[in-house]
Amino acid sequence: MITRRHALGLPLGLLAAASMRTPTRATVAPMKNVIQDSLSKHFADNGTEGTFVAYKVDDYTVIASDKDRSGEAMLPASTFKIPNSVIALDTGVVGDPDKDVFKWDGVERFIPEWNRDHTLRSAIAASAVPVYQEIARRIGEERMQKYLTAFDYGNHDIGGGIDRFWLTGDLRIDPVQQVDFIDRLRRDALPASRRAQQLTRDILPVTKVGKATIRSKSGLIGVDDKTEGSSVRSSVGWLVGWVEKGSEQTVFALNLDIREEHHRAARMKLAEQCLTEIGAL
């Protein structure tokens, strides 16, 4: 649905996001949808291609860098650790994100930070795939499917294995859908307990930029627990989250092609550049 184009040239997902953001006041201004082509230059200047989508909450505006890639669905990779955390906390699979410990299974993996015991907080900081695979197995297929459908997360498809569907399986989500999901988490608007949503927000990695705070999660398509060697080349990198600057908040999602090793580290820099251009930083 999201990949089809609206007659005005905007992704249908932008319009869906607009309709889902309508305030409850009797008279409201319509959601504004803007394609800001100049944002694409930041990706080109870094020798790659990508897309950036933002929802400026106070301005009631969705801004996208392009008409096409902003609606292209991909594997969520480790950005799925966000809904996985909400589900784990809501079901009781994790009771306390700082006290419940997932013991290391003793298998040496190529990312050293994975090779130790983790709490939920440390696991999301290290993006520890094996921990979140164990969490998914404990949640189980039936509950996982119910939550993804209730969350309206991407295409809801958990095909490909309960511990692999977001890594190499059938789950797909586009940047506009990422923004919509993150915005609902930000507002305690997911069909899950407020506690589960608040704790998930609290454990998200934080980046400070001047007086602004960015809460975000990265992801790399092509990197998982079965990947061997530090020279692995992931295909696409994600960064999703929101920025708080004073009372203003902006939700965003970006992805880019990983063509060189430095593109992995460029995700936050590109987010900051795009957020600065639209006045969110």
Secondary structure, 3 states (H helix, E strand, C coil): CCCCECCCCCEHHHHHHHHHCCCCCCCCCCCEEEECHHHHHHHHHCCCCEEEEEEECCCCEEEECCCCHHHCCECCHHHHHHHHHHHHHHHCCCCCCCCCCECCCCCCCCCHHHCCCECHHHHHHHCCHHHHHHHHHHHCHHHHHHHHHHHCCCCCCCCCCCCCCCCCCCCCECHHHHHHHHHHHHCCCCCCCHHHHHHHHHHCCEEEECCEEEEEEEEEECCCCCCCCCCCCCCEEEEEEEEEECCEEEEEEEEEECCCCHHHHHHHHHHHHHHHHCCCC
